[in-house]
Amino acid sequence: MGVFEEAKGKAKEAIGDLTNNPDLQREGQAQEQKGQAEREATEARAEAKAHEAKAKEKELEQETAESLKD
């Protein structure tokens, strides 16, 4: 869950800012970046699935057109 990781990272970073803890700030930033990457990967997988479905639809249309011309 990328969004959840992003939120946790932002919270850690904010706490690090408030407590002047650079280690916690860095940890929060890294966790937020990890969450962003996970979210982007999930979005890319969803987009790829949509493209695959559209390609399958076009393949079926092509097969139907080919069978009708016989």
C-alpha angles and dihedrals in degrees: 000000000000096000092055092049090049091052093047090049093050090050093050091047091051092049089049089052092050094047094039089238109151093186091058090045091054092045090051092049092050092048091048091051090049089053091050091052092048091049092049091049091051091050091049091051090051091050091049091052090052090052091048091052091050091049090050090050091052091047090055090048090052093049090049092050091049093050092050094055092060 
